[in-house]
Amino acid sequence: MDFYNVVKNRRSIRGYKNAAVPSEALERIGEAVRSAPSACNIQPWSFRVVLNDEMRQKICQCYSADWLKEAPAIAVVLGNAESCWKRLEGDPIISMDIGIVMEHFVLAATAEGLGTCWICAYDVEKMNKALGIMAPWSVYAISPLGYANAEPREFDRKPLDELFKVID
Ligand SMILES: Cc1cc2nc3c(=O)[nH]c(=O)nc-3n(C[C@H](O)[C@H](O)[C@H](O)COP(=O)(O)O)c2cc1C
């Protein structure tokens, strides 16, 4: 798929078929994740794709939507706010690094014909406890991964000239 079609086809998918994700697709997605840039190239994250039933159930208990249970795989992105680069004022840049690696993941999954959905509205403390994640690590985002069994919501964005300006 051409890059711009990948970008256009990437939508949040909230319903999944009961079909496994091919391991070759997972390998290619893993390389796309690995190539993500990060501040000072610190790569202060660890990306997990959970296929294991028991662990997926634990993850689902930390997020309220039932459709997550349908996904054959769930990506979990851990970040380390201590080891990441800090701005000159001291603010950790971890959310940006996580955002980039997560977007590499969702775009690579789209190129593989797979659906994803960024999820951040889970109980962070419960999630970290359920997965045995200890500070300074924390789960920053999760996403289902699998073949879509639902249409995305209607596409809705602000006007282009409000979001993107070319200044000459
Ligand atoms: C950082 C972030 C967090 C999000 N968290 C959730 C979430 O917890 N649950 C959910 O259903 N969608 C979540 N979304 C998906 C957004 O609702 C979705 O990207 C937005 O409505 C645009 O729709 P689209 O992805 O289909 O283009 C999140 C997206 C981002 C970027």
The ligand as a Tripos MOL2 file, in Angstrom:
@<TRIPOS>MOLECULE
LIG
   31    33     1     0     0
SMALL
NO_CHARGES

@<TRIPOS>ATOM
      1 C1         -3.6020    9.1930   22.4640 C.3       1 LIG1
      2 C2         -4.9080    8.5770   22.0420 C.ar      1 LIG1
      3 C3         -5.6900    7.9460   22.9770 C.ar      1 LIG1
      4 C4         -6.8740    7.3250   22.5940 C.ar      1 LIG1
      5 N1         -7.6090    6.6180   23.5260 N.ar      1 LIG1
      6 C5         -8.7300    5.9730   23.1310 C.ar      1 LIG1
      7 C6         -9.4430    5.1700   24.0610 C.ar      1 LIG1
      8 O1         -9.0850    5.0380   25.2280 O.2       1 LIG1
      9 N2        -10.5590    4.5180   23.6100 N.ar      1 LIG1
     10 C7        -10.9730    4.5990   22.3090 C.ar      1 LIG1
     11 O2        -11.9840    3.9620   21.9620 O.2       1 LIG1
     12 N3        -10.3060    5.3490   21.4040 N.ar      1 LIG1
     13 C8         -9.2130    6.0300   21.7880 C.ar      1 LIG1
     14 N4         -8.4940    6.7700   20.8670 N.ar      1 LIG1
     15 C9         -8.9500    6.8190   19.4620 C.3       1 LIG1
     16 C10        -9.5040    8.1990   19.0780 C.3       1 LIG1
     17 O3        -10.8010    8.3200   19.6160 O.3       1 LIG1
     18 C11        -9.5180    8.2930   17.5400 C.3       1 LIG1
     19 O4         -8.1920    8.2220   17.0710 O.3       1 LIG1
     20 C12       -10.1470    9.5910   17.0470 C.3       1 LIG1
     21 O5        -11.5170    9.6430   17.3980 O.3       1 LIG1
     22 C13       -10.0560    9.7040   15.5200 C.3       1 LIG1
     23 O6        -10.6380    8.5850   14.8840 O.3       1 LIG1
     24 P1         -9.8070    7.6270   13.9200 P.3       1 LIG1
     25 O7         -8.6490    7.0550   14.7050 O.co2     1 LIG1
     26 O8        -10.7720    6.5400   13.4770 O.co2     1 LIG1
     27 O9         -9.3130    8.4390   12.7520 O.co2     1 LIG1
     28 C14        -7.3040    7.3890   21.2360 C.ar      1 LIG1
     29 C15        -6.4940    8.0250   20.2960 C.ar      1 LIG1
     30 C16        -5.3060    8.6010   20.6840 C.ar      1 LIG1
     31 C17        -4.4350    9.2540   19.6250 C.3       1 LIG1
@<TRIPOS>BOND
     1     1     2 1
     2     2     3 ar
     3     2    30 ar
     4     3     4 ar
     5     4     5 ar
     6     4    28 ar
     7     5     6 ar
     8     6     7 ar
     9     6    13 1
    10     7     8 2
    11     7     9 ar
    12     9    10 ar
    13    10    11 2
    14    10    12 ar
    15    12    13 ar
    16    13    14 ar
    17    14    15 1
    18    14    28 ar
    19    15    16 1
    20    16    17 1
    21    16    18 1
    22    18    19 1
    23    18    20 1
    24    20    21 1
    25    20    22 1
    26    22    23 1
    27    23    24 1
    28    24    25 2
    29    24    26 1
    30    24    27 1
    31    28    29 ar
    32    29    30 ar
    33    30    31 1
@<TRIPOS>SUBSTRUCTURE
     1 LIG1         1 GROUP 0 **** ****
